[in-house]
Amino acid sequence: MREQTPYTDNLGRLADVIAAIQVMATYKFYKLGFSDWSDRICGDEAKGEYWKQIFIQHPEFFRLDSTREKASLVWRRNYQKLYDVDLQVNISREKYLLLQENQKFRVSRTPLKNSDISTLINTAIDLHSREIEHKKDSRWWISGVIGLAGVILGAVIKAVSG
């Protein structure tokens, strides 16, 4: 029997992955701690450990930092840190290098475009659909076994009563 996968062991998983993608793709800072993401995604900081598990179980979308205390969206990590979160614009590399260290904390990675977010959401839906289909396909033999067991049971009952 095939073991459960993240998409099939939690009925709300697809919705949670989509919600995390949407928030993490557009929030001004690309990387936060689990309770901070939890507050942004569902409005409850106390569910940080729940969201940590989602991020861990879906490395196709999310990554943890080297300390394993913060998470980010993989696609967004590909962009350089050139997004001024206060001005909400990208700045040049030269301008970034001229910033003082305390100003660099206000620079993040560029938020994703709507088309990028749609691509990620469609990917999540496709992965979920494949897992559901695979789970259905892995159970093809059950009806045959039940039918065979019924035939054997019927034969045994007939032999015992006959």
MORASUL-V201045 format. One record per backbone hydrogen bond with DSSP energy under -1.0 kcal/mol. NH is the residue of the N-H (numbers start at 1). CO is the residue of the C=O. E is the energy in kcal/mol with one decimal. If there is no record, write none. Layout:
nh,co,e
NH,CO,E
NH,CO,E
This chain:
nh,co,e
9,5,-2.1
13,10,-2.0
16,12,-2.1
17,13,-2.8
18,14,-2.5
19,15,-2.3
20,16,-2.6
21,17,-2.5
22,18,-2.4
23,19,-2.3
24,20,-2.9
25,21,-1.9
27,23,-2.2
32,71,-1.6
37,33,-2.4
38,34,-2.7
39,35,-2.2
40,36,-2.0
41,37,-3.1
42,38,-2.8
44,38,-1.0
47,44,-1.7
48,45,-1.3
51,47,-2.0
52,48,-2.2
53,49,-1.9
54,50,-1.6
55,51,-2.6
56,52,-2.4
57,53,-2.8
61,58,-1.9
62,58,-2.4
63,72,-2.4
65,70,-2.2
68,65,-1.6
71,32,-2.6
72,63,-2.2
74,61,-3.0
77,73,-1.5
78,75,-1.1
79,76,-1.5
82,80,-1.7
83,108,-2.7
84,89,-2.9
85,106,-2.4
88,84,-2.0
89,84,-1.0
91,82,-3.3
96,92,-2.2
97,93,-2.4
98,94,-1.1
99,96,-1.3
103,100,-1.3
104,100,-1.4
106,103,-1.7
107,104,-1.5
108,83,-2.9
112,25,-2.6
117,113,-2.3
118,114,-2.6
119,115,-1.9
120,116,-2.2
121,117,-2.6
122,118,-2.8
123,119,-2.1
124,120,-2.3
125,121,-2.5
126,122,-2.5
127,123,-2.8
128,124,-2.4
129,125,-2.6
130,126,-2.4
131,127,-2.1
132,128,-2.3
133,129,-2.6
134,130,-2.8
135,131,-2.3
136,132,-2.1
137,133,-2.7
138,134,-1.9
139,136,-1.5
140,137,-1.2
142,139,-1.4
145,141,-2.2
146,142,-2.4
147,143,-2.3
148,144,-2.5
149,145,-2.7
150,146,-2.1
151,147,-2.0
152,148,-2.5
153,149,-2.8
154,150,-2.6
155,151,-2.3
156,152,-2.6
157,153,-2.7
158,154,-2.3
159,155,-2.4
160,156,-2.5
161,157,-2.4
162,158,-1.7
